[in-house]
Amino acid sequence: MKKEVILGVDYNDHLDFGARKGFLYGESHIRSLVRSMADAGVTTVSWRVSLIGQVTYRSKVRTVVGACPAPMPEMYPGSAAGSIVIQTCDPPAVAVNEARKCGVKIVMYVTLFDEYFPGMESKFEMDHPEYTWRHRFGKDRIRGLLSYAYPEVREHRLAEIRELLAYEPDGIYLDTGRSHCGIQPIMAMPLTGGDPYWQYGFNEPEVAEFKRRYGADPGSLIGLQPRMDDVNFQNWNKLRGEYLTQFLRETRAVVNQAGKQLTVGFYSDAECYLSPVGRRGRVPLGLFHHDYETWAKENLVDGFVIVTEHRRYGGRDWREHSSKQFSPIQRSGKKVYIWGATQARVDELEDSPVKVPVSVTEDRPGFLKAMRKGIEGCMEQTADGVFLYEALHPEEHEYWTDLKDILHGRA
């Protein structure tokens, strides 16, 4: 069986690269980028439109990049560049058009829990703090984490999905684990020594539904230092996860109507970078249930991406951990892809042929050997393919040549 090679493109990184080099990463560069991916052997382009709470396309629903100026613009030159580029072309429209010419699939990549970073927050998040995750005591909230228990939040994001489907991509990819929302201080009280993020997410709809089902406020049943094996805590997290499932049901209906595919990504249950063991999202997301078994059973999604994060590869995680969980999902007909982060540096690699960490800027031959080992280690697994997170600023080195050599077995 031929394995799929999906490549996640963070378009803002390219905007940033162009701005730092003195040019706008507009239509001609986008077309060249897509051609480079196709020539290298990529089968699907996953085009990220989300820039934390803002977007890099001509949206009438979401906050377009540059609308909320960053407090330190010299740190975010891509934001200013993006607002100029979007006046001259609509980046996803160009990318879809070029992908069609090149014969590769393309999906729109959206993050669901990543609405806040200074200067990159969404207007929706700023206008509606009541929709963000609330502390169990008082009014303190985690900025940028939206609760999908609110119909208004689900409809806002569904409107975004409808906009993106109008570009006629092959599908939508929803990232349910990525978040930058831990940037702001949070209230850790009560000072229990436990995970402070477990004290958040006690919003009105979830609390009311828990009371209806179990006859008590969740705060009265869940200890101040919750244990993962506590039945009440498990019930609480399962309940909270039901609202993400509901959003996927609504998204599936919209995506089906357009005749497109829907893929969902989250972190491995194993210990991995920025996601503690047993979680499916970065640390600020705390703990809530990603009910992937129901998603498969109800045919809410077509595939899954199992993330192990920056500068790491998912081959070992799949072999030792994730395959046990997701092989039954594969047998049900769903595709499962594992992570391969080729971001110009490899930090961890099983049986590495070179000493890690290794960087392409300091040791290109060594990095190439590690990158080949990592990608091949993913492709050898029983997963259906690999989701590569592209190198940061690939134009600065021979990334596309290296990737082509590896995928065609010549490196």
PyMOL commands that set and color helices and strands:
alter all, ss='L'
color gray80, all
select helices_A, chain A and resi 11-21+27-40+73-75+77-88+91-102+123-127+129-131+151-165+181-183+196-199+204-214+218-221+231-257+283-285+292-297+315-331+364-379+394-396+399-407
alter helices_A, ss='H'
color red, helices_A
select strands_A, chain A and resi 4-10+44-48+50-51+54-55+63-64+105-111+132-134+141-146+171-175+261-267+303-307+335-341+345-346+358-359+385-389
alter strands_A, ss='S'
color yellow, strands_A
deselect
rebuild
show_as cartoon
